[in-house]
Amino acid sequence: MNMQKPTLPKGTRDFAPEVMVKRNFIIQTIKQTFENFGFLPLETPALENLNTLMGKYGEEGDRLIFKILNSGDFLKDIQPEHLAEGYKKMTWRISEKALKYDLTVPLARFVVMNQGKITFPFRRYQIQPVWRGDSPQAGRYREFYQCDADVVGTDSLICEAEIILMINEVLQNLGLTEYSVKINNRKILAGIAQTIGMPQAETELCTAIDKIDKIGKQKVEAELAERGFPAEAIAQMQPFFAIQGDIFEKIQQLKPLLQNSEIGTKGITELEQTLELVKHFCQSDNFISQNHLDFDITLARGLNYYTGAIFEVKVHNLAIGSISGGGRYDNLTGAFGLPNVSGVGFSFGLDRIFDVLEKLNLFPAHTHTTTQVMFTNFDQTAQNYALSWLQKTRKAGIKAEIYPQPVKLKKQLDYANQKNIPFVVLIGSEEMEKQMFSLKDMQIGTQQQFHFEEMIAYIKKNSNNLV
Amino acid sequence: MNMQKPTLPKGTRDFAPEVMVKRNFIIQTIKQTFENFGFLPLETPALENLNTLMGKYGEEGDRLIFKILNSGDFLKDIQPEHLAEGYKKMTWRISEKALKYDLTVPLARFVVMNQGKITFPFRRYQIQPVWRGDSPQAGRYREFYQCDADVVGTDSLICEAEIILMINEVLQNLGLTEYSVKINNRKILAGIAQTIGMPQAETELCTAIDKIDKIGKQKVEAELAERGFPAEAIAQMQPFFAIQGDIFEKIQQLKPLLQNSEIGTKGITELEQTLELVKHFCQSDNFISQNHLDFDITLARGLNYYTGAIFEVKVHNLAIGSISGGGRYDNLTGAFGLPNVSGVGFSFGLDRIFDVLEKLNLFPAHTHTTTQVMFTNFDQTAQNYALSWLQKTRKAGIKAEIYPQPVKLKKQLDYANQKNIPFVVLIGSEEMEKQMFSLKDMQIGTQQQFHFEEMIAYIKKNSNNLV
């Protein structure tokens, strides 16, 4: 039998109540902000057909997708000679389903399957787990939540502007103050590649300069040389590396550098129009002047996928990667036979945000507790008396419980302490006689007698419970 | 390449926004009620080790568990002779992870892994998807949500009473009025088996009489005969079948029938004590007198697992199975080497509840819409003017969006209609000049001019948006 000490699969986690409350705070904040911007919830199953996912994330992605073994006798049609064909071919013989790898391919599949029913532009958000067979390491898991928002079916730059505002709003609502929403445009990157005479090597250029934050300019230049960029091309990069100042100064410096590239100039125009729209949105409440928006021509986000705006969020003074990224794409559903569907979207990483709020001590007080009051249990008489008051406390909207057995008071108080329950009600014969309740504040240790309604008001006033 | 028209795996579903809003209403109601009763959230991963799950649900369960193919070259150590050993043995060679099948075994695993850290009694709830390779049919899916609540580590009957109250509270909060919370006790069933001289056949007795609602008394008797129950035993069942009346009358009729069975008598005592506690909880607000609580000696819920109270919820006048079930167990964690952990809990089926509310038309108005107001887009001037007011509308806590392109007004209004957006703002040159806003009520078709603050107040007052 299975009498082993149980364990969890590598790279997966349980979320105990004290962690769940904090995760729920983040999810709730994101959800409310997304809905405030008119995005609607979508959920897709964990299981997708294997052929929906395979080939969408490159060879490495194909390898990291978790495949589900077919139910029943999956060996029925397997012959010994099939073994020799290798595991990749075998996968298709014994598996037809897989766990979703991100929320974008399922969105594309949903859009194609429901194109007749969806009202476009389709503004949807999706907060769900995804699975990747990566080697687990600090901050990287095999099962983790993504929080995506996309507008599908329009190329209006209003959507870019709204996404910038919405990202900013989420971060503000989470209590963050020191961060940059970085933007760039894939067309600007194409323009740079063109201008330095390497239009065919745009992808390599992006991959290399994307690392400048981590490895510095010199190493990026070395990598470009290694990737076959001639010395003149690298020399021509210098004016681009030298761009500096605020977002408008950078744009002014970039314009003449890209004047001979049509696509580069288009990228700058898109960026300027987006900023113009952000200004119209914000008016006096000027988001841009708060220095939260930054233009970074080295922002590339590897993926070939993006065709216009690119976004990323960096929290200052923390050794943690970006907590959000996204951009404009022109071909969401091409792989499923529906061409020319344009959209723009981004994704928050729940774990990264969690780590940031934890390190900066930004979780609000109400995420440190859930149950607001515990009734103690002296003996059967007091217990039976307490039950109806417990129920009335709950009806008053207060999260409440009773210790289910009349064990020693110290044990009951330890329980309340360990669960961070801020108040404890003590009911003895005196309290029953006077119809009063002794309320103990578990943080400061004081004890006060109240009539019932007073007690309810006191608990409500003094427990920061908003969940 | 994959240019196939995409599909979903059998038995899985997408939840489009209009469905998600309703599902979220159910989940939110359950969550709030559970937390009001002092239950705290737990989440466990979708992935569990294969050996955590296998052997816990019987042979049929083992077959229905979805197994994950190992990452990388899973054929590395497979020899042709392994094929001949059959797929069951092969499963263990090429798979070490699986998708969780319910929320109870993961709870048991969590309790064992964290026994040193958990504060007992452990009151946790868990609302997550589970996966089963059953044949999909109406109302049965391969990926579906369970909503569990359990108290682990105490045998206090207060927990049984609280669970009865909590189930009732959830149903009330969902707007249900015609339902029964049915209770029974496994010890009473054991007592019946003993009394009719078939103590060894308790499981068979439970399996058969559990179906009486569906197939009727005669067929149950036929099944008992088939299962080897002698005619005298079946004859001795008659007084049990004849029990009727309200919950207290039934108990009084049952008592003499079980007087020679120690375990049966213990079951009755537990039931009576639980009812006594429910009464203490409710006082004047008498839950029992509302006829929502019913004692049903044919309620058995198949599982051998339960050792005390058994619960089930039946909605009247609907051809739909039970929407909730649960009970007391004495050996949650035995399979993981930790004996004698007692607990009591139950589970709501999200899909069943959804179907019930849909059929009874009980979803509240605010679940029919999410975005509260849409700003139309006449031309670039009006659009840029509108953006700052849109942002102010959002800051006022209203869910709002703008149509992102200045297309024909009819198309914009169709979009709002299809998305059930109740209000639309029209801004033309007249409105801009007067700093007024024309608000169109999409349901009744009227249009009114407002100053901004008036408009905000009007939308808040007239859109039932609580989410």
Boltz contact constraints between the chains, C-beta under 6 A:
constraints:
  - contact:
      token1: [A, 2]
      token2: [B, 51]
      max_distance: 6.0
  - contact:
      token1: [A, 2]
      token2: [B, 55]
      max_distance: 6.0
  - contact:
      token1: [A, 2]
      token2: [B, 335]
      max_distance: 6.0
  - contact:
      token1: [A, 3]
      token2: [B, 337]
      max_distance: 6.0
  - contact:
      token1: [A, 6]
      token2: [B, 52]
      max_distance: 6.0
  - contact:
      token1: [A, 6]
      token2: [B, 109]
      max_distance: 6.0
  - contact:
      token1: [A, 6]
      token2: [B, 112]
      max_distance: 6.0
  - contact:
      token1: [A, 6]
      token2: [B, 113]
      max_distance: 6.0
  - contact:
      token1: [A, 6]
      token2: [B, 336]
      max_distance: 6.0
  - contact:
      token1: [A, 9]
      token2: [B, 47]
      max_distance: 6.0
  - contact:
      token1: [A, 9]
      token2: [B, 49]
      max_distance: 6.0
  - contact:
      token1: [A, 9]
      token2: [B, 97]
      max_distance: 6.0
  - contact:
      token1: [A, 12]
      token2: [B, 45]
      max_distance: 6.0
  - contact:
      token1: [A, 12]
      token2: [B, 47]
      max_distance: 6.0
  - contact:
      token1: [A, 14]
      token2: [B, 44]
      max_distance: 6.0
  - contact:
      token1: [A, 14]
      token2: [B, 110]
      max_distance: 6.0
  - contact:
      token1: [A, 15]
      token2: [B, 43]
      max_distance: 6.0
  - contact:
      token1: [A, 17]
      token2: [B, 40]
      max_distance: 6.0
  - contact:
      token1: [A, 17]
      token2: [B, 41]
      max_distance: 6.0
  - contact:
      token1: [A, 20]
      token2: [B, 41]
      max_distance: 6.0
  - contact:
      token1: [A, 20]
      token2: [B, 43]
      max_distance: 6.0
  - contact:
      token1: [A, 35]
      token2: [B, 399]
      max_distance: 6.0
  - contact:
      token1: [A, 36]
      token2: [B, 394]
      max_distance: 6.0
  - contact:
      token1: [A, 36]
      token2: [B, 399]
      max_distance: 6.0
  - contact:
      token1: [A, 38]
      token2: [B, 371]
      max_distance: 6.0
  - contact:
      token1: [A, 38]
      token2: [B, 401]
      max_distance: 6.0
  - contact:
      token1: [A, 40]
      token2: [B, 17]
      max_distance: 6.0
  - contact:
      token1: [A, 40]
      token2: [B, 370]
      max_distance: 6.0
  - contact:
      token1: [A, 41]
      token2: [B, 17]
      max_distance: 6.0
  - contact:
      token1: [A, 41]
      token2: [B, 20]
      max_distance: 6.0
  - contact:
      token1: [A, 43]
      token2: [B, 15]
      max_distance: 6.0
  - contact:
      token1: [A, 43]
      token2: [B, 20]
      max_distance: 6.0
  - contact:
      token1: [A, 44]
      token2: [B, 14]
      max_distance: 6.0
  - contact:
      token1: [A, 45]
      token2: [B, 12]
      max_distance: 6.0
  - contact:
      token1: [A, 45]
      token2: [B, 143]
      max_distance: 6.0
  - contact:
      token1: [A, 47]
      token2: [B, 9]
      max_distance: 6.0
  - contact:
      token1: [A, 47]
      token2: [B, 12]
      max_distance: 6.0
  - contact:
      token1: [A, 47]
      token2: [B, 143]
      max_distance: 6.0
  - contact:
      token1: [A, 49]
      token2: [B, 9]
      max_distance: 6.0
  - contact:
      token1: [A, 51]
      token2: [B, 2]
      max_distance: 6.0
  - contact:
      token1: [A, 52]
      token2: [B, 6]
      max_distance: 6.0
  - contact:
      token1: [A, 55]
      token2: [B, 2]
      max_distance: 6.0
  - contact:
      token1: [A, 66]
      token2: [B, 68]
      max_distance: 6.0
  - contact:
      token1: [A, 67]
      token2: [B, 69]
      max_distance: 6.0
  - contact:
      token1: [A, 68]
      token2: [B, 66]
      max_distance: 6.0
  - contact:
      token1: [A, 69]
      token2: [B, 67]
      max_distance: 6.0
  - contact:
      token1: [A, 69]
      token2: [B, 69]
      max_distance: 6.0
  - contact:
      token1: [A, 69]
      token2: [B, 95]
      max_distance: 6.0
  - contact:
      token1: [A, 71]
      token2: [B, 133]
      max_distance: 6.0
  - contact:
      token1: [A, 73]
      token2: [B, 87]
      max_distance: 6.0
  - contact:
      token1: [A, 74]
      token2: [B, 87]
      max_distance: 6.0
  - contact:
      token1: [A, 75]
      token2: [B, 87]
      max_distance: 6.0
  - contact:
      token1: [A, 75]
      token2: [B, 90]
      max_distance: 6.0
  - contact:
      token1: [A, 80]
      token2: [B, 80]
      max_distance: 6.0
  - contact:
      token1: [A, 87]
      token2: [B, 73]
      max_distance: 6.0
  - contact:
      token1: [A, 87]
      token2: [B, 74]
      max_distance: 6.0
  - contact:
      token1: [A, 87]
      token2: [B, 75]
      max_distance: 6.0
  - contact:
      token1: [A, 90]
      token2: [B, 75]
      max_distance: 6.0
  - contact:
      token1: [A, 95]
      token2: [B, 69]
      max_distance: 6.0
  - contact:
      token1: [A, 97]
      token2: [B, 9]
      max_distance: 6.0
  - contact:
      token1: [A, 109]
      token2: [B, 6]
      max_distance: 6.0
  - contact:
      token1: [A, 110]
      token2: [B, 14]
      max_distance: 6.0
  - contact:
      token1: [A, 112]
      token2: [B, 6]
      max_distance: 6.0
  - contact:
      token1: [A, 113]
      token2: [B, 6]
      max_distance: 6.0
  - contact:
      token1: [A, 119]
      token2: [B, 415]
      max_distance: 6.0
  - contact:
      token1: [A, 119]
      token2: [B, 418]
      max_distance: 6.0
  - contact:
      token1: [A, 119]
      token2: [B, 419]
      max_distance: 6.0
  - contact:
      token1: [A, 121]
      token2: [B, 404]
      max_distance: 6.0
  - contact:
      token1: [A, 133]
      token2: [B, 71]
      max_distance: 6.0
  - contact:
      token1: [A, 143]
      token2: [B, 45]
      max_distance: 6.0
  - contact:
      token1: [A, 143]
      token2: [B, 47]
      max_distance: 6.0
  - contact:
      token1: [A, 154]
      token2: [B, 404]
      max_distance: 6.0
  - contact:
      token1: [A, 156]
      token2: [B, 404]
      max_distance: 6.0
  - contact:
      token1: [A, 156]
      token2: [B, 405]
      max_distance: 6.0
  - contact:
      token1: [A, 158]
      token2: [B, 404]
      max_distance: 6.0
  - contact:
      token1: [A, 159]
      token2: [B, 404]
      max_distance: 6.0
  - contact:
      token1: [A, 280]
      token2: [B, 384]
      max_distance: 6.0
  - contact:
      token1: [A, 280]
      token2: [B, 387]
      max_distance: 6.0
  - contact:
      token1: [A, 281]
      token2: [B, 387]
      max_distance: 6.0
  - contact:
      token1: [A, 281]
      token2: [B, 391]
      max_distance: 6.0
  - contact:
      token1: [A, 283]
      token2: [B, 388]
      max_distance: 6.0
  - contact:
      token1: [A, 335]
      token2: [B, 2]
      max_distance: 6.0
  - contact:
      token1: [A, 336]
      token2: [B, 6]
      max_distance: 6.0
  - contact:
      token1: [A, 337]
      token2: [B, 3]
      max_distance: 6.0
  - contact:
      token1: [A, 370]
      token2: [B, 40]
      max_distance: 6.0
  - contact:
      token1: [A, 371]
      token2: [B, 38]
      max_distance: 6.0
  - contact:
      token1: [A, 384]
      token2: [B, 280]
      max_distance: 6.0
  - contact:
      token1: [A, 387]
      token2: [B, 280]
      max_distance: 6.0
  - contact:
      token1: [A, 387]
      token2: [B, 281]
      max_distance: 6.0
  - contact:
      token1: [A, 388]
      token2: [B, 283]
      max_distance: 6.0
  - contact:
      token1: [A, 391]
      token2: [B, 281]
      max_distance: 6.0
  - contact:
      token1: [A, 394]
      token2: [B, 36]
      max_distance: 6.0
  - contact:
      token1: [A, 399]
      token2: [B, 35]
      max_distance: 6.0
  - contact:
      token1: [A, 399]
      token2: [B, 36]
      max_distance: 6.0
  - contact:
      token1: [A, 401]
      token2: [B, 38]
      max_distance: 6.0
  - contact:
      token1: [A, 404]
      token2: [B, 121]
      max_distance: 6.0
  - contact:
      token1: [A, 404]
      token2: [B, 154]
      max_distance: 6.0
  - contact:
      token1: [A, 404]
      token2: [B, 156]
      max_distance: 6.0
  - contact:
      token1: [A, 404]
      token2: [B, 158]
      max_distance: 6.0
  - contact:
      token1: [A, 404]
      token2: [B, 159]
      max_distance: 6.0
  - contact:
      token1: [A, 405]
      token2: [B, 156]
      max_distance: 6.0
  - contact:
      token1: [A, 415]
      token2: [B, 119]
      max_distance: 6.0
  - contact:
      token1: [A, 418]
      token2: [B, 119]
      max_distance: 6.0
  - contact:
      token1: [A, 419]
      token2: [B, 119]
      max_distance: 6.0
